[in-house]
């Protein structure tokens, strides 16, 4: 159940091409796979290049995870997943190319780990229905100083991530980044249509501001 594999990907971009356009790095949630989030890109950023990574823990039946279920804030396990992800980015995306980590649930944890580890590589970030590692990171202050825009959101009826963890994540990003915080009424552990519309507008504003 916890066998680790090399990250598999699907993408719309030559990730090794050092172009100016930021690369979205899509990070799925627990028990999902790399085909989960790409369908959203056609709506929120139809012309943007992206790569979608499969988490390295194989749960069977095409389900994968970044860390075991219920190990929400285990720094040791998160560090292993973070190292895998940062190594993939280092090996596959030129240092001169900016990235936009985009994660949902456990993938939001991993997006936050990227933002907190290599903020200088990030053009922006999306942390949706997720939680954070409470252990301080060396680059936390760099993220705070970088003015990297981060969209942080969750459904008010989320029945998967504990409310205290959702609140902790939003409060952390509000204090340590250039964050846009959104919550959505009558929304469980999912991404609401209203949320997608807000993300689309947020991305458009970032692109126009570059």
Secondary structure, DSSP 4 states (H G I P E B T S, - for coil): --EE-PPPEEESS-TT---SSPEEEEE--TTB-TTSSHHHHHHH-TT--EEEEPPSEEEETTEEESS-TT-TT-HHHHHHHHHHHHHHHHHHS-TTS-EEEEEETHHHHHHHHHHHH-GGGEEEEEEES-----S--TTHHHHHHHT-EEEEEEETT-SSS-HHHHHHHHHHHHHHSEEEEEEETT--SS--HHHHHHHHHHHHHHHHH-
